Amino acid sequence: MTNATGPSAQGPQAGTEIAPRTSSSVQPAGRQKAAAYALYGASACLFLVAAMHGAGYVAASIAVKNSGLSPFFQNAFRALWLGFSLQALVIGGILLIAAMRPRSVSRAVLILCGLLPLISGALLALYLESVVGSLALVAAAALIVAGAALRGSASEPLRG
């Protein structure tokens, strides 16, 4: 009868144990990729909103000119119209940068960027009953929040 005390009977040598592969060791790269896709989607939604809104500027400007409003309110309307389109473009650009370079934009900034389209979408739905615009803005906000949530905590190192 032999005694099974050699290295093969004892399993791995001391200090060479292999940790089991868990789903959390694979997850960060997948989460980062999903976060980037969510931010790309939100950026696309906001670029679409900016293009649609900007395309309506000439017609809206003519309507305001013929409305009988004082020049102050006519100019205020035009400024707000262009400002909203530019706001959507700038936020879309920030999201595009955040998707391409995850460390460049913090989660807090992403959440703040998500609040603007969420509030705008709610106001459009409430006052103008604009279904397409409201849905695009709320979809962008939801994708921004999803992208921020999938990125992980700010102190957690990014992998993959």
KAGILIN-V855672 format. One record per residue. N is the residue number from 1. RES is the residue in one letter. PHI is phi in whole degrees, 0 to 359 (NA if undefined). OMEGA is omega in degrees with one decimal (NA if undefined). Layout:
BEGIN
[[N,RES,PHI,OMEGA] [N,RES,PHI,OMEGA]]
END
This chain:
BEGIN
[[1,M,NA,-179.7] [2,T,258,179.5] [3,N,267,-177.3] [4,A,271,179.7] [5,T,242,179.9] [6,G,285,-177.1] [7,P,300,-178.2] [8,S,289,179.9] [9,A,278,-176.2] [10,Q,271,-178.1] [11,G,91,-178.0] [12,P,296,178.3] [13,Q,292,-179.5] [14,A,301,178.3] [15,G,88,-178.9] [16,T,244,-179.8] [17,E,293,180.0] [18,I,257,179.4] [19,A,288,177.9] [20,P,295,179.9] [21,R,281,-179.5] [22,T,251,-179.9] [23,S,293,-179.7] [24,S,289,178.4] [25,S,282,178.5] [26,V,262,-170.3] [27,Q,297,-173.4] [28,P,303,180.0] [29,A,295,177.8] [30,G,293,178.1] [31,R,294,179.6] [32,Q,295,178.9] [33,K,293,178.3] [34,A,295,177.8] [35,A,298,179.9] [36,A,296,179.2] [37,Y,297,177.9] [38,A,297,-180.0] [39,L,289,173.9] [40,Y,298,178.9] [41,G,297,178.5] [42,A,297,178.4] [43,S,298,178.7] [44,A,298,177.8] [45,C,301,-177.3] [46,L,289,175.2] [47,F,295,176.9] [48,L,296,178.0] [49,V,300,-179.5] [50,A,298,180.0] [51,A,293,-179.9] [52,M,295,-178.2] [53,H,292,178.9] [54,G,297,179.8] [55,A,295,-179.8] [56,G,272,-174.7] [57,Y,298,-175.5] [58,V,298,180.0] [59,A,297,179.2] [60,A,294,179.7] [61,S,295,177.1] [62,I,295,179.3] [63,A,298,179.3] [64,V,293,179.9] [65,K,298,-178.9] [66,N,268,-174.0] [67,S,276,-176.7] [68,G,88,176.2] [69,L,292,177.4] [70,S,293,-180.0] [71,P,306,178.4] [72,F,301,-178.4] [73,F,289,175.3] [74,Q,299,-179.9] [75,N,292,177.4] [76,A,297,178.3] [77,F,300,-179.5] [78,R,298,-179.7] [79,A,296,179.3] [80,L,294,179.6] [81,W,298,179.7] [82,L,294,179.2] [83,G,299,179.1] [84,F,295,179.2] [85,S,298,179.6] [86,L,292,176.9] [87,Q,299,179.0] [88,A,296,177.8] [89,L,295,-178.6] [90,V,295,179.3] [91,I,296,175.7] [92,G,301,177.3] [93,G,294,177.1] [94,I,299,-180.0] [95,L,293,177.5] [96,L,297,177.2] [97,I,297,179.8] [98,A,297,178.8] [99,A,288,-177.8] [100,M,280,-178.4] [101,R,229,-172.8] [102,P,304,-177.6] [103,R,279,-174.3] [104,S,278,-177.2] [105,V,229,-178.2] [106,S,284,177.2] [107,R,297,-179.4] [108,A,298,178.0] [109,V,295,178.1] [110,L,298,179.3] [111,I,297,177.6] [112,L,297,177.0] [113,C,295,178.2] [114,G,285,-179.8] [115,L,293,-177.1] [116,L,298,178.1] [117,P,292,178.2] [118,L,295,179.4] [119,I,294,179.2] [120,S,297,178.7] [121,G,296,178.4] [122,A,295,179.2] [123,L,293,176.5] [124,L,298,179.9] [125,A,294,-177.0] [126,L,287,-172.1] [127,Y,262,-175.3] [128,L,252,-176.4] [129,E,53,178.9] [130,S,272,-174.5] [131,V,291,-176.4] [132,V,296,-179.8] [133,G,298,179.9] [134,S,297,-179.0] [135,L,296,179.5] [136,A,296,-179.2] [137,L,289,178.7] [138,V,292,176.2] [139,A,298,177.7] [140,A,300,-179.8] [141,A,298,179.3] [142,A,296,178.2] [143,L,294,177.8] [144,I,295,179.6] [145,V,297,177.4] [146,A,298,178.9] [147,G,298,178.8] [148,A,293,-179.6] [149,A,292,-178.7] [150,L,287,-178.5] [151,R,290,-176.4] [152,G,88,-177.5] [153,S,286,-177.7] [154,A,294,-178.0] [155,S,275,-178.7] [156,E,283,-179.9] [157,P,291,178.9] [158,L,277,178.7] [159,R,235,172.7] [160,G,80,NA]]
END
